[in-house]
Structure formats: structure tokens, C-alpha cells
């Protein structure tokens, strides 16, 4: 039995999210939440909400024991890129890519 939660179109680069996901992978859910609360990264705000959502899904939809949950799987995929133009010298234009992320978090119960 597993509980999933998805975050789609988050306005943060997948590279930045992956750094934080590596910290919480295979950790118990309460430890993962503590890590997210005490890590000074922009992705932590998104991921703590996502972890809370996955825990609520586990408890309410699958009748799982919250104290025995752990982060079984977590990964990020790149979403669509917002392309913006930055004016530069002599009439040139440089492109700025504003990247988005799709994050998936899977919780399972320890046997």
C-alpha cells in the first residue's frame, strides 16, 4: 500500500528541488518533515506542503498508520519552460528560461 502526492507546475528549477529531495529520500515521514523545516532552501516550502498532503492522503484515503510512514520514492521532472527576453547592449536580446517542476512523493508503511 502506498500514498502519493503530486506537485505540478511549481515555479522552481528541478535542479534546486533535487538537492532537497536527496536529503529526505528513504527517511521516516516525521524525520523528513523536520529536515525540511530546518533546511534553508527555497524548495523546502513546496516540499513540506507536499509531504503534509501525502501524509493526509495516507491517513484518510488508505487508512495507513502515520507513525510508520517513510518516504519510499521522490523524484522531480522538468515542466514547461517559460521563456522571457532580457534586453542587452546594442539591441540584442538574451533569453531567460524560467523553469518549472513536477514533483512526485510516495509514502509507504514500514513492515
Secondary structure, 3 states (H helix, E strand, C coil): CEEEEEEEEECCCHHHHHHHHHHHCCCEHHHHHHHHHCCCCCHHHHHHHHHHHHHHHHHHHCCCCHHHEEEEEEEEEECCCEEEEEECHHHCEEEEEECCEEEEEEEEECC
